[in-house]
């Protein structure tokens, strides 16, 4: 006959079964989502991460692309995903700029994300045709001031992109106005600069490296706080007369809000380990970015800072949000 103590012990054992049976994360493949088309710098960076994290975590990491609407389509998909660690995302500084640019989104761009780890930092680069009359950013601005009735034209990957808002901010700081010519990507802007139909462009360096090496493009400045290791001869925007200025591009891993802290810790540790690998550092440098890890909270702090910064630039420029 079962006594009361036996029944209580049996009930306690049964209540513990779900915890005892719970498999350690990860027990199946992980999706790494990003908001750009296949084949670009973000896609290539995602595949470097996916390959390395697959080895460290012991589960396949599969890259999924969801381009469109300034990466906000991918942002919405991530926000709707289950916070179980099986859908994470690589976001870039474009996500921060777009979050400031859109009036209304079906998710909260900052509050609906959980930071995991920054991956790398990259400059945006001001470049022009090698035959252009300005040799550096200071001369470009001086040229713009001489012809206020005919603004210099510049190309970016689109309205509301990081490069667009950077030029708007530089124009505000310098007291000059530039004419924005948006394109669907940096490659189209490169064609127009080569043809001399626009005066300069701003984009991550990967889109123009070959033209610079071939002597067809002149790099004027980079937006990182310090000179970028891959381009040590190119001065920073700060050196061009804007002390303290820095507006780097960045890549960071995030998950949906509610992602368990233990999963975040495992992903952060795996990413930090991966970014210490010299071959990974070299691969990232070849893609125009520099490995740079962080703590999870720093990812969200950086994003929130960018959203605030670009919102203020938009407001001052009286650019209507969409």
C-alpha positions in Angstrom: 0.0 0.0 0.0 1.3 3.5 -0.9 1.7 5.8 2.0 1.5 9.6 1.9 5.3 10.1 1.8 5.6 7.7 -1.2 2.8 9.6 -3.1 4.5 13.0 -2.4 7.8 11.8 -3.6 6.2 10.3 -6.7 4.5 13.6 -7.5 7.7 15.6 -6.9 9.6 13.3 -9.3 6.9 13.7 -12.0 7.0 17.5 -11.7 10.8 17.5 -12.3 10.6 15.3 -15.4 10.1 18.2 -17.9 13.3 19.9 -16.6 15.3 16.7 -16.6 14.2 15.9 -20.1 14.8 19.4 -21.5 17.6 19.3 -24.1 20.4 21.8 -23.9 20.3 24.5 -26.5 20.9 24.2 -29.4 19.3 20.9 -30.4 18.4 21.8 -34.0 19.6 24.2 -36.8 19.6 27.9 -36.2 18.4 30.5 -38.7 20.5 33.6 -39.2 18.4 36.3 -40.8 19.4 39.5 -42.4 17.7 42.3 -44.4 19.8 42.5 -47.6 19.9 40.8 -50.9 22.2 37.8 -51.4 25.7 38.4 -52.6 26.4 41.7 -50.8 28.7 42.6 -47.9 26.1 41.8 -45.2 25.3 38.4 -46.8 29.0 37.6 -47.0 29.5 38.6 -43.4 26.5 36.4 -42.4 28.1 33.4 -44.1 31.4 33.9 -42.3 29.5 34.0 -39.0 27.2 31.0 -39.9 30.2 28.9 -40.8 32.1 29.7 -37.6 29.2 29.5 -35.2 28.1 26.1 -36.7 31.4 24.6 -35.7 31.4 26.2 -32.2 27.8 25.5 -31.4 27.7 22.0 -33.0 24.5 22.8 -35.0 24.1 24.1 -38.5 23.5 27.9 -38.8 21.5 28.6 -42.0 21.5 32.1 -43.5 18.1 33.5 -44.6 17.8 36.7 -46.6 14.8 39.0 -46.3 15.6 42.2 -48.2 13.4 45.2 -48.5 12.1 48.4 -46.8 15.5 49.4 -45.4 15.9 46.1 -43.6 12.6 46.6 -41.7 11.0 43.5 -43.3 13.6 41.4 -41.7 13.2 43.3 -38.5 9.5 42.5 -38.5 10.1 38.9 -39.1 12.6 38.7 -36.2 10.2 40.5 -33.9 7.5 37.9 -34.7 9.8 34.9 -34.2 9.8 32.7 -31.1 12.4 33.8 -28.5 13.9 30.3 -28.4 17.3 31.0 -29.9 16.5 29.3 -33.2 16.0 32.6 -35.1 18.6 35.3 -34.7 19.5 38.2 -37.0 22.5 40.1 -38.2 21.6 43.8 -38.3 23.7 46.7 -39.5 23.8 50.5 -38.9 21.2 50.7 -41.8 18.7 49.2 -39.3 19.2 52.1 -37.0 18.9 54.7 -39.8 15.7 53.0 -41.1 14.2 52.8 -37.6 14.5 56.6 -37.4 13.2 57.2 -40.9 10.0 55.2 -40.8 7.1 56.9 -39.0 5.4 53.7 -38.1 6.6 50.1 -38.0 4.7 46.9 -36.9 7.3 46.4 -34.2 9.4 48.4 -31.8 12.8 48.7 -33.4 14.7 48.8 -30.1 12.4 47.4 -27.5 11.5 44.3 -29.5 15.2 43.2 -29.8 17.6 41.4 -27.5 21.2 42.2 -28.0 23.7 39.3 -28.4 27.1 40.6 -29.6 28.5 43.2 -31.9 30.4 41.6 -34.7 32.4 44.2 -36.5 32.8 47.9 -37.3 33.2 49.4 -40.8 33.7 52.9 -42.2 31.4 54.6 -44.6 33.6 56.2 -47.2 33.4 59.5 -49.1 34.7 59.0 -52.6 34.7 60.8 -55.9 35.9 60.4 -59.4 39.7 60.6 -59.6 39.4 63.5 -62.0 37.2 65.6 -59.6 38.7 69.0 -58.5 38.7 68.2 -54.8 41.4 66.1 -53.2 39.9 65.7 -49.8 36.7 66.3 -47.8 37.6 69.8 -46.8 38.1 70.8 -50.4 34.8 69.2 -51.3 33.0 71.2 -48.7 34.9 74.4 -49.8 33.7 73.7 -53.3 30.1 73.3 -52.2 30.3 76.6 -50.3 31.5 78.4 -53.5 28.3 77.4 -55.4 25.4 77.5 -53.0 22.9 77.9 -55.9 24.2 74.7 -57.6 24.6 72.0 -54.8 27.1 69.2 -55.3 25.3 65.9 -56.0 25.9 62.7 -54.1 24.8 59.1 -54.4 23.8 56.6 -51.7 22.0 53.3 -51.5 18.8 55.0 -50.9 16.6 57.5 -49.0 16.9 57.1 -45.3 20.1 55.0 -45.5 23.0 55.5 -43.2 25.1 57.2 -46.0 22.2 59.6 -46.8 21.9 60.7 -43.2 25.6 61.0 -42.7 25.9 63.5 -45.6 22.9 65.4 -44.3 24.6 65.6 -40.9 27.9 66.7 -42.4 26.0 69.3 -44.4 24.3 70.6 -41.3 27.6 70.8 -39.4 29.4 72.6 -42.3 26.5 74.9 -43.2 26.2 73.6 -46.8 23.5 71.8 -48.8 24.1 68.8 -51.0 21.7 67.3 -53.5 20.9 63.7 -52.7 20.6 61.2 -55.6 19.3 57.9 -54.2 20.0 54.5 -55.8 19.0 50.9 -55.2 22.5 50.1 -54.1 26.1 51.3 -54.0 27.0 49.6 -57.3 24.7 52.0 -59.2 26.2 55.0 -57.5 29.7 53.8 -58.5 28.6 53.8 -62.2 27.3 57.3 -61.9 30.5 58.6 -60.2 32.6 56.9 -62.8 30.6 58.6 -65.6 30.9 62.0 -63.9 27.1 62.4 -63.6 27.3 62.9 -59.8 30.0 64.5 -57.8 30.6 62.0 -55.0 29.2 59.1 -53.2 29.1 57.6 -49.7 28.9 53.9 -49.0 30.8 51.1 -47.2 34.2 50.7 -49.0 33.5 47.2 -50.4 31.5 48.8 -53.2 34.3 50.9 -54.4 37.6 49.1 -53.4 38.3 48.0 -57.0 37.8 51.5 -58.4 40.1 52.9 -55.8 42.8 50.3 -56.5 42.4 51.0 -60.2 43.0 54.7 -59.7 39.5 55.6 -61.0 38.2 56.7 -57.7 39.7 59.0 -55.0 38.8 58.2 -51.4 38.2 61.4 -49.5 37.5 60.4 -45.9 36.2 57.6 -43.7 33.6 58.0 -40.9 35.2 55.9 -38.2 36.7 57.6 -35.2 40.2 56.4 -36.3 41.7 55.6 -39.6 40.7 52.2 -40.9 43.4 49.6 -40.9 42.7 48.6 -44.5 43.0 52.2 -45.7 45.6 53.8 -43.4 46.3 56.7 -45.8 42.6 57.9 -45.9 41.9 60.5 -43.3 38.9 60.5 -41.0 36.0 63.0 -41.2 37.2 64.2 -37.8 40.6 65.1 -39.4 38.8 67.0 -42.2 37.6 69.6 -39.8 35.0 67.9 -37.7 36.7 67.1 -34.4 35.2 64.2 -32.5 33.0 63.1 -35.4 32.4 59.4 -35.8 29.5 57.6 -37.5 30.8 54.1 -38.2 28.9 51.3 -39.8 28.4 48.3 -37.7 27.2 44.7 -37.7 25.6 43.1 -34.6 23.8 39.9 -33.7 20.4 40.2 -32.1 17.5 38.1 -31.2 13.8 38.7 -30.4 13.0 40.2 -27.0 12.4 37.4 -24.5 15.4 35.4 -25.7 16.6 33.5 -22.5 19.7 34.9 -20.9 21.4 31.6 -20.9 21.0 31.4 -24.7 22.2 34.9 -25.1 25.3 34.1 -23.0 26.1 31.0 -25.1 25.7 33.0 -28.4 27.8 35.9 -27.0 30.6 33.5 -25.9 30.6 31.7 -29.2 30.7 34.9 -31.2 33.5 36.4 -29.0 35.5 33.1 -29.5 34.9 33.3 -33.3 36.0 36.9 -33.6 39.4 36.0 -31.9 40.2 33.7 -34.8 42.8 35.3 -37.0 41.4 33.8 -40.2 38.0 35.2 -39.4 39.5 38.7 -38.7 41.2 38.6 -42.1 38.0 37.5 -43.9 36.1 40.4 -42.3 38.8 42.9 -43.2 38.6 41.6 -46.8 34.9 42.5 -46.6 35.7 46.1 -45.4 35.0 45.7 -41.7 37.0 45.1 -38.5 36.2 42.5 -35.9 34.8 44.1 -32.8 32.9 42.1 -30.1 30.8 43.5 -27.3 28.5 42.7 -24.4 24.8 42.1 -25.2 23.7 45.4 -23.6 26.1 47.4 -25.6 24.4 46.3 -28.8 21.1 47.8 -27.8 22.8 50.9 -26.4 24.5 51.5 -29.8 21.3 50.9 -31.7 19.3 53.3 -29.4 22.0 55.9 -29.8 21.8 55.7 -33.6 18.0 55.9 -33.7 18.1 59.1 -31.6 21.0 60.6 -33.6 19.4 60.1 -37.0 16.0 61.1 -35.8 17.5 64.5 -34.8 19.2 64.8 -38.2 16.0 64.1 -40.0 14.1 66.6 -37.9 16.7 69.4 -38.5 16.8 68.7 -42.2 13.0 68.7 -42.3 13.0 65.4 -44.2 9.6 63.8 -44.1 9.5 60.3 -42.6 7.7 57.6 -44.5 
